[in-house]
Amino acid sequence: MRTMLTIGLILGLTGGVRAQPRDVNYDESKVPAYVLPDPLVMVDGRAVTPAEMWRSERRPEILRLFETRVYGRAPARPSQTHFEVISGPETALSGRAIRTEVDVYLLGEAAGPKMTLLIYLPANATGPVPAFLALNFFGNQSIHPDPRITMSTAWMRPVSANGIRNNRATEASRGVQASRWPVETIISRGYALVTIYCGDIDPDYDDGFQNGIHPHFYRDGQTRPAADEWGTIAAWAWGLSRALDYLELDDRIDHGRVAVMGHSRLGKTALWAAATDERFALAISNNSGCGGAALSRRRYGETVKHINDAMPHWFCGNFKLYNDRESALPVDQHMLIALIAPRPVYIASAEKDRWADPKGEFLAARHAGPVYRLLGERGVGVEQMPEVGKPVGEMVRYHVRAGEHDVTTFDWRAYLQFADRHLKGG
Ligand code: GCU
């Protein structure tokens, strides 16, 4: 009852209605004073120099803290990879692309759970191409009207405006998210696009971890992940790594140049995937907010308590210990970005997306800087948030664009430029 009274409803940009608590702070003067943990000081107080100590001691320490306190520990890579090409390769998009669909079996064997990769390659590629790998919210068929994309049959959030009925995608869902996926532009720039429905790995609702990938890893008698074991975001990130295992075997793609990208909850996931799997060459967080790029200690917009209350399955059990106790966290999200160092990372905000705290995202990007510098790279390079629409930074790049929580042409133009620079040496 109490929750009912304190919940207001606003229109969510995935096309549905999203609940937003009324106790949310959007007043900069009410951001509490806070001290961020220093990424270059060990928990036991030792200073982290030289760079080698980052690699051998502090990075593993921070990774372990995020694993056990925030996202949860995921299982190791399966010892083998099993996949089946289910369609293609065939010409698509008026001859400009080659489309292939591949089922990747998540346990590495020809049984059990699988996820379907939709792959578009530039038709004119003469050798292995770099790729963007990104999870989607409403099935592969939602990213483009291409009628030959296999329709997802998996459980989906019931957003009727997106053509989802009775928790299943219908024909009306084809291409509903196309504005966020400029496939033709991506391939014309010489990249492959690889996408997977996140619910193939774990459906996005709190069912006590009975469906999705988690139960396949329960020990005898175990019925849900332990408090330091993986939640749904860690499972999605683990799935992205399994996609990369497959890409390593597909010689049309240069697996050393794969950028992992995601929006919102899937942006949180992209950052965690890049943090846990150093094979990802570049990471892009689009409007990822709380539990993604935004500093938790600012308590601006969505807080740790808001997110844990609304989405108890996203993070590990231990993360709930920090509801309204952000200052007790041994990490903050600048350290998540630092785990990606020295690889290129792009943090993008939207001006009106206050729920995701654009300034908190900028500050996390900025405070990852000392780690990039220690490793010989340049971070965002500015002290203050840049003007709207003006990207800044070198290895850590940041922009806040005009508009709402979404993925837009402006964002993709910036990401392609960033990828050209770092994955193609342009
Ligand atoms: C909710 C949630 C956010 C998340 C967003 C999304 O708004 O509170 O943390 O980023 O959904 O994924 O669309």
Residues whose N, C-alpha, C, O or C-beta is under 5 A from the ligand:
A	BS01	GCU	H263 S264 R265 L266 N287 S288 G289 C290
